[in-house]
Amino acid sequence: MQKHLIRFFTTILVITLFLALITGVLVTLKLFGITAIAELPWATVTAALWWPAVGVGAIALLLIVGLFLYLLYATGKALFFS
């Protein structure tokens, strides 16, 4: 059960970080004025990805904290109640 839970959280975290990375790259390119790459509709791209990226980043942060607390709990349980 523990392995499945850790694998699930790791998968969610990797997907989240990948989406945040893509959004970060697009927004950074937009900020530096590089808008000619593949003639992307930048207003649509940034409007569509900006708030989900913020939400996804917040969820990723919560998952990281939750996973850290769970690992801390599991380590303490293994050390003190073995």
Beta strands, then each sheet from edge to edge (+ up, - down):
end
